[in-house]
Amino acid sequence: MIVVLSKDVTSHDKEIVRIFLKDRGFSTREQSLGDDAIIGAVGKGVVDIRELSLLPGVERVAATSKPYELASRETKAEDSIVSVSAGPSCPIVKIGGSRITVIAGPCAVESKDQIMETAAMVRESGAVLLRGGAYKPRTSPYAFQGLGMQGLEFMKAAGEANGMPIVTEVVSPELAVQMKDLTDMFQIGARNMQNFELLKKVGSLGKPVLLKRGPSATIEEWLMAAEYLLASGTKDVVLCERGIRTFETYTRNTLDISAIPVVKGLCHLPVIVDPSHAVGIRAKVSSAALAAIAAGADGLTVEVHPRPDEALSDGPQSLYPEQFEKLMRDIEALAPVVGKELLRTPKPHHGAASAGTDISKAVPEGNGKTPEQQGVPRELPVAFCGESGAYAEQALMRIFGEESPRLQASSFTGLFDAVLDGSASAGVVPVENSQTGSIHENYDLFLRYPDIAIVGELKLRIVHCLIADERASIESIRIVRSHPQGFAQCKEFLDKHPDWILEPATTTATAVASIAREGAVKVAAIAGEAAAKAHGLKILREGIETNPLNYTRFVIMALRQGDKAPVPPSLGSGKPNKASLVFSVPDEPGSLFACLQILSEKGINLSKLESRPIQGKPWEYLFYVDVSIPEGEGDFDKAIAELKGKTKDFHFLGAYRAML
């Protein structure tokens, strides 16, 4: 039952409604449903709807049409995102939304060495949660039943060593209590999907739960099992389709691909797929996994073993590490096609920067020794894309100081990866130029990396130079290299030399570096003065940009922690004064106007509005919006909540402080 509250409802009115429902045998949960504030009531209570409707603050009462009230989209329209955490030393893993989350590990924990080896392998390939059975319910009483609590201790140690929360099966209510402190996410196996006492006990512990579909369960029975968990206390449930029993004998089970879009339409909970148990044949697992992603699954749980032929449980369906590596690369290629991104999380650094980090400067202490020589971990670098002398590096130094340690990424994707995997504490990336507009590639990356947020902004004046070898002259130049934006910003100058061949580069500084490496005298680059100095080249012409009022907007990005991202100390302690949003709107008259009206009514200034087509969805558009945050923070929060109810595909890129 859903109690829709009136717009002017008071806290006192809400409490009266809650007490009224509780006295009649219902449990309640308050939340938003579109523009409405509602109280969901579940339980076996009896109530007179007319009497409830007359209470102060109640606009109307509606009965839900689904027996799984808490799991139903009638109660919660937006997708739920489940967070799994192993504590402050381990990254938070999110399941749902625009992410594809991969869980991997052996069917059973067989020894400490085996689970440690497997965890390291799957983590290196991109898995973010570690699976493995300490207790194994088996069809045969003579089969390997698991190592019990010792196996769970081994698994927890492997997870902590590799920065991975763990998922493991619980087989009885008594064990659930014993396992609670060592388990980050409980798994309810297919055989126990309708073990209602187990569901109630696990739900009452409040930890995230992975609920597998029973081999003979209907979709409604599966969702009712989820309802048991939700009604018992946990808010974080992930559904797992692992195949159902049919008359087919060529696979272990029949993977019900159609259940994925059906369940996602009925229910707000994330849905993942276990292709290993579905097909039971190693050679078929990857195909089934990719089909699940294409059908809309929020992730996968895959069995991987370093030596499947020696596995004590489910060896024939366990992937070899190299097979899993290939599957992860295939998922990464498929993810953008379905509008999602393969989830990555920071790897543990154990107090130091990761191996292979290219830090261009180390800050020596007063005694002349580096931090490492004094036993102090090196400060993590800030990442930028390009070679020394890049405009992004200039922006980085302006924000973080000239002595800040830096990491050079070879591409913008590599830059985002460095921030996400913890190789860099933050990153600096260009998103817009005052002459040529938005850098769409980087806006797209913010959508593909939902766990990275914008935390600051700097506008840098761009003065372009024509740079070449000491032996070169204007007359000798035949080829010019630069970033495409550099060409666009210097169009008038380039138009005077129509015989020059333009070769695009990843960044302006990369173009300069290529000339320095080649020693070419017929090639020039368009970049800044700093790039010329960094690579020992000369400037043939300075200030060649078409318009001297040429500025690039750089944003500072960092990994989200919860719903927010840490603000670099160099940006000061001031409150955020700007935010960036991306959303689409329903295809109906006035939908965009309704969104802009929300901002106007809350006194929020709109500083940017740009639309772009959505790839793969002809004639549908994403709107990129920058707004100023007013002094009254409550108004901004209310506006965002209202926008989420009016829009589709809403993305909050970050609230941040813009520097002058």
Steps between C-alpha positions, in 0.01 A plus 500: 500500500625849413399810695555810283565805716381851421745771394459691827531200731683568829734276696231469767247383239745238372554366850125468553472296178791275599358435849155432352643237263733345760212457748315302232783259425690670218867590464566826315764656280500862382640594158432695180304377200543751219378834634314339790615421853357165602491258790509137394316267738563126495388215722195297596317785670138598442398859445194694389620689190240771552617566855864516386410742219352748750821538704670842477769517231360206298409580140394151393553131570580252224527124523797349316416250230808287575536269800871593519433855616850607612667357190242637256553803279160619618667578832833620359514611138875559465763225490657406831877499526645256751828588673729229638782601733769309685598795719713816462801314356299357210318686220122515497356290217172610344261275313233653277449821306734554207762254627580142400635337816692173474532254788749218451674221686494125553192295576653396831784615721738201498807644673656833594744486208224416252271791598791746522621401154153518348417835662817660362428366150138611475579838657770563241251421224243746639271317744399719795334247734641162603269198506565161658323242711611426856187289554384298200152343486552200270262252347720210616585468871842365395599803292732775630298709746745789543751604768243678717609797711866439422423533129313823570803637687723412202258670266476816711879525506516460121237771455682745726833433328351585161255775594191286431189457719397134517177319412438157651206266546324456832312174548328529840366769737746393770800539270379842383569647843843335520596618151377858534829665600703323228250540216449814294208365296294191574399271215176306519550200273244365256413207728424740788299762310185395684662418833291769665654474846844552342368796299357664811817451704734624224272796427500600868881526502483799263786398270477498118359175361542327164184296441518223241191381319392147587528237225120463479393846617273735309594866477233590754625239748850638457381855568299383800821350643661843456201650680576280802851647516381859459219462751741349753728803503761507225473771236764356267392200293643392165312244292699232319362302205691170480283291272191288562435130459330402174489184287825603327802276575780659295564768765493479879203739512313723255606863533183710501630806315145634462470523880754785509292771324180361654629523856656843442159621385323361807761568766749774594767260628821436300510177297818308427558165328699188588591351161720231660212320670266579213683304232741291709744471208818707501504561126147648507535729803639807321230497230225478762667777702510742205139417413401591857674838475329568167163416662553765767662318794670723757787257540626143511624247751746264334685195627877514437764255621877505435488125422141396428597139433608474864199684646315324783170649386353600160826474308334440158326840510787703650693724264877495467651839597585579136139429397377737769745768385360477146142512629575821691647664191192396299271647767700823489444521123129418530424734791478829303262336252247441779563840657697372798856488630693211650544587867856547620607569856831619649751226573669501842833678502597409856631847572684577176438596143435207270779335308570655164372845599690763300540787744680789343595671825568377850494761775816464715475570871725744684777243549524441124357150517189387316198398711568131422859531628360631825244222526209730408267386217522715189205729440281367220538705181242703311443374145477689173489393137797571277871573512693750710396854418136414424241764577345248740829485690502879522148490643610226742791710627275804533266300723730265691832685487812458287655246738201264499577143383349433159399200292489518120218306332525413131127546438195651665368150571832418665464814710160390630636149563787643707258685728267202523763238583667723758824565311419872527323692775335730245507591132486816291310479171377760245126508435434821307670773295362850467546493120423144394258383770473180699749214483239231465738209544565600859136568583427149370769360729332655804185312402694176450679538835213572745728454803711804404370849580598857414640671812645824361540724197762735355492714184841534334586746223636314198777665296591282202843497338637340187787285631772321303858372500780757536592444134148557368343811353151599389603430143619146577180386672285247312315326786339644813393290797266588784183401677194559272390775740834670445443499123151644547625777729769605250289473184577848360874448531483154342283627215795713391697179441261275305784272383578382853382150594325488838564191712286463818666400829364390837604830661689811393800403715503151348538663159803697625655189657472309171705768320766491771529123470516500120721806455290593198560835331193499277254441784360755745254483788239731643534512880597727787832662590547260792496202263770657284723557805436152638617333178775739394332634185464854368194716441452608139187707566332598827135587561363334186154431647219665303357677804728616784212450746564127482439309823470132581296379791673224697327300771656314788360152553525255788355168603163525671485391863138417564291766329780761497862536396779654711590860420875558449636731776643732233146597401437651842232427753224699333170337422428375148367779281437307179362163386484304175208278399412281204152369427246418232131587508181316400383548142202719584412870467656727761724237661819707472316817602376322813860418595624853443203637694612302806837676489339839448257462789781403736712801396767287336692666216547294184848569354508231231244298304612277214336203331658202325351193331504178704701235319284206397175691565408701189332835568553478875725754669705553814506847654824622660428761767721715724336692783606733779424375850315763705587580860193311625623142454159359582354657187765336285442156652126536449552604138716193432239272658227654283715475185555129560123457496457694175793362300636173363861380516591758767874532575642728771859564389591690814462808719825696514670833552593690186830689524560827318 
